[in-house]
Amino acid sequence: MKRNVWGLVFIFLLVLLVDARPAWAYIGPGAGFAFLTSFFMLFASFFMAFFTFLTWPIRVLLRFFKRRKALANAKTDRVVILGLDGLEPTLTERLMSEGKLPNLKKLQEQGSYSHLQTTYPALSPVAWSAFSTGVGPGRHNIFDFLSRDRH
């Protein structure tokens, strides 16, 4: 019985293929532009990927020599940045002068110590992004923790 069913399915598909008729469809006036644009984007993507793959060894060598030169010109071996959110500098200086923060006092004497101004809005991601990039929030576009709070 199963063999007969498969035979009927095969005959049905064969009749559909043999009895194919032309299909009429509307092709809009922008179809050619869409096809050419898609083809161009595919071609451009392939070319950019090939160019990137081809220039990769050169870019690696250039990066290696730039880093080596930067490390050779460095004036110090190591930099440690200690930043504490919400730390009041006048209170910290008073506690250091009283001897209650001896390790911070030692860091102040042996390294560099300065007051920093905060950003507006005074939130950690905004301030740290400004500190890291050297530009304000209007330039690095980080205004809040997850998304911009306009209120």
C-alpha positions as CSV (number, residue, x, y, z in Angstrom):
1,M,0.0,0.0,0.0
2,K,2.9,2.4,0.9
3,R,4.5,1.7,-2.5
4,N,1.3,2.7,-4.3
5,V,1.1,6.0,-2.4
6,W,4.6,7.0,-3.2
7,G,4.0,6.0,-6.8
8,L,1.0,8.3,-7.0
9,V,2.9,11.1,-5.4
10,F,5.7,10.7,-8.0
11,I,3.2,10.6,-10.9
12,F,1.4,13.7,-9.5
13,L,4.8,15.7,-9.2
14,L,5.7,14.5,-12.7
15,V,2.4,15.7,-14.2
16,L,3.0,19.1,-12.4
17,L,6.4,19.4,-13.9
18,V,5.4,18.4,-17.4
19,D,2.3,20.6,-17.5
20,A,4.1,23.8,-16.4
21,R,2.6,27.0,-17.9
22,P,4.1,30.4,-18.0
23,A,3.4,32.6,-14.9
24,W,2.5,36.2,-15.2
25,A,3.7,38.6,-12.6
26,Y,4.0,42.4,-12.1
27,I,7.5,43.7,-11.9
28,G,7.5,47.2,-10.4
29,P,9.5,50.1,-11.8
30,G,12.0,50.0,-8.9
31,A,12.9,46.3,-9.2
32,G,15.9,46.9,-11.4
33,F,17.3,49.5,-8.9
34,A,16.8,47.1,-6.0
35,F,18.5,44.3,-7.9
36,L,21.5,46.5,-8.9
37,T,21.8,47.9,-5.4
38,S,21.8,44.5,-3.8
39,F,24.4,43.3,-6.3
40,F,26.5,46.3,-5.7
41,M,26.4,45.9,-1.9
42,L,27.3,42.2,-2.3
43,F,30.2,43.1,-4.5
44,A,31.4,45.9,-2.3
45,S,31.2,43.7,0.8
46,F,33.2,41.0,-0.9
47,F,35.8,43.5,-2.0
48,M,36.1,45.0,1.5
49,A,36.4,41.6,3.1
50,F,39.1,40.6,0.6
51,F,41.0,43.9,1.0
52,T,40.8,43.5,4.8
53,F,42.1,39.9,4.6
54,L,44.8,41.0,2.2
55,T,46.1,43.9,4.3
56,W,45.9,42.1,7.7
57,P,49.6,41.2,7.9
58,I,50.7,44.7,7.0
59,R,48.4,46.2,9.7
60,V,49.7,43.7,12.3
61,L,53.3,44.7,11.5
62,L,52.5,48.4,11.6
63,R,50.7,48.0,15.0
64,F,53.7,46.1,16.3
65,F,56.2,48.7,15.4
66,K,54.0,51.6,16.7
67,R,53.6,49.8,20.1
68,R,57.3,49.1,20.3
69,K,58.2,52.7,19.7
70,A,55.6,53.9,22.2
71,L,57.0,51.5,24.9
72,A,60.5,52.6,24.2
73,N,59.6,56.3,24.6
74,A,57.7,55.7,27.8
75,K,59.0,57.7,30.8
76,T,57.7,55.2,33.4
77,D,57.2,51.5,33.6
78,R,53.8,51.4,35.4
79,V,50.9,53.7,36.1
80,V,48.3,53.0,38.7
81,I,45.2,55.2,38.8
82,L,43.2,55.1,42.0
83,G,39.7,56.6,41.7
84,L,37.1,56.4,44.3
85,D,33.5,57.4,43.5
86,G,32.0,60.0,45.9
87,L,35.2,60.6,47.8
88,E,35.2,64.1,49.3
89,P,38.8,65.4,48.8
90,T,38.8,67.9,51.7
91,L,37.7,65.1,54.1
92,T,40.3,62.7,52.7
93,E,43.0,65.3,53.1
94,R,42.0,66.0,56.7
95,L,42.0,62.2,57.5
96,M,45.4,61.9,55.8
97,S,46.9,64.7,57.9
98,E,45.5,63.1,61.0
99,G,47.2,59.9,60.1
100,K,44.0,57.8,59.7
101,L,44.8,57.0,56.0
102,P,48.5,56.2,56.0
103,N,48.5,54.3,52.7
104,L,46.8,57.1,50.8
105,K,49.2,59.6,52.4
106,K,52.1,57.5,51.1
107,L,50.6,57.3,47.6
108,Q,50.1,61.1,47.7
109,E,53.8,61.7,48.7
110,Q,55.3,59.2,46.3
111,G,53.1,59.7,43.3
112,S,50.7,62.3,42.0
113,Y,47.6,63.7,43.7
114,S,45.1,66.2,42.5
115,H,41.4,67.2,42.8
116,L,39.2,66.3,39.9
117,Q,36.0,68.0,38.9
118,T,32.9,66.0,38.1
119,T,30.8,66.0,35.0
120,Y,27.1,66.9,34.5
121,P,25.3,64.7,35.2
122,A,27.4,63.6,38.1
123,L,27.0,59.9,37.6
124,S,29.8,57.2,37.6
125,P,29.5,56.1,34.0
126,V,29.5,59.7,32.7
127,A,32.5,60.7,34.9
128,W,34.6,57.7,34.2
129,S,33.9,57.8,30.5
130,A,35.0,61.4,30.4
131,F,38.1,60.6,32.5
132,S,39.0,57.7,30.2
133,T,38.4,59.4,26.9
134,G,39.4,63.0,27.8
135,V,36.2,64.4,26.4
136,G,32.9,65.5,27.9
137,P,29.5,63.6,27.8
138,G,28.4,65.7,24.8
139,R,31.2,64.1,22.8
140,H,31.3,60.5,24.2
141,N,27.5,60.3,24.4
142,I,27.3,58.4,27.7
143,F,24.8,60.2,29.9
144,D,23.5,57.5,32.2
145,F,23.9,53.9,33.3
146,L,21.7,52.2,30.6
147,S,20.1,54.9,28.5
148,R,19.7,58.6,28.7
149,D,17.3,59.7,31.4
150,R,15.8,63.0,30.2
151,H,14.1,63.8,33.5
